[in-house]
Amino acid sequence: MRIIDLASSSPDVEELKRELGRVARRAGFDNFVYLNLHASSAEMMSNVATNWQQRYLLEDWSLSDPVLRAGRRCMRAFTWNLDEFQVAGRRRMEDQLLAARDHGLNCGLSVPVRIGFGHLAIFSFTAREHERLAGRHVDDLVAATAIAQLHCCLRGKAMRKPSRSVSSLTPRQALCLRWTAEGKTMQDIATMEEMTHATVAFHLNKARKVLDAGTLPQATAIATRFGLI
């Protein structure tokens, strides 16, 4: 559910990436990887080290990625660990899994979704220790909905140039404003988002100033009018 909220309110890709990293850590994981797979290429958003991301894309590791293969077979949320994959005689996969281990991508929870024209998007939370997967239960419908919405959000941001206001509104400012637009009080928001009342007030006040609004209702109206929340 947290990913759904972020996809609905985060103003730009870099801020969204930082927030997804926080979500991963709060959920007990280390990193996240989002892949959008086309017929002949792949796009990635991740907080894993840049050199791993570059190798993955430049060496076309998506063609041999065992996590992607597993995702295509099951098309539902699933857990995995590198020890499950057979790599004997597959040099490309051996290099890929060695690099994954070097960066702590030893296991994970992945959610694949179909995105039209036979293409696939897949989102993974990854961890170094296998014990972090113990007792994980995922609602398949909620998970698929969240990743589908994240995919749509990213496509929309890639297709438009952010305005100055969109660039300036942080994910937490947008998130608090969105809840305000839904009729939630500051205390409601603090409880749902695990913040203090003072933190919520801080983000809402900052958002009001960014939007050059005199009152919070006016800020909410401006943000709604221009599609910022």
JOSULPE-V520721 format. One record per residue. PSI is psi as a letter, one per 40 degrees, with the letter a starting at -180 (* if undefined). Layout:
BEGIN
[[PSI] [PSI]]
END
This chain:
BEGIN
[[d] [d] [d] [d] [d] [d] [d] [e] [e] [h] [d] [i] [d] [d] [d] [d] [d] [d] [d] [d] [d] [d] [d] [d] [d] [d] [e] [e] [i] [d] [i] [i] [h] [h] [h] [h] [h] [a] [d] [e] [i] [i] [i] [i] [h] [i] [e] [i] [h] [d] [d] [d] [d] [d] [d] [d] [d] [d] [e] [f] [e] [d] [d] [e] [h] [d] [d] [d] [d] [d] [d] [d] [d] [d] [f] [i] [h] [i] [i] [i] [i] [d] [e] [e] [h] [h] [e] [h] [e] [g] [d] [d] [d] [d] [d] [d] [d] [d] [d] [d] [d] [d] [e] [e] [g] [d] [i] [i] [h] [i] [h] [i] [i] [h] [e] [i] [f] [e] [i] [i] [i] [h] [h] [h] [h] [i] [i] [d] [h] [d] [d] [e] [e] [h] [e] [h] [h] [h] [h] [d] [d] [d] [d] [d] [d] [d] [d] [d] [d] [d] [d] [d] [d] [d] [d] [d] [d] [d] [e] [i] [h] [i] [i] [d] [d] [d] [d] [d] [h] [i] [d] [d] [d] [d] [d] [d] [d] [d] [d] [d] [d] [e] [e] [i] [i] [d] [d] [d] [d] [d] [d] [d] [e] [f] [i] [i] [d] [d] [d] [d] [d] [d] [d] [d] [d] [d] [d] [d] [d] [d] [e] [f] [i] [d] [i] [d] [d] [d] [d] [d] [d] [d] [d] [d] [d] [e] [f] [e] [*]]
END
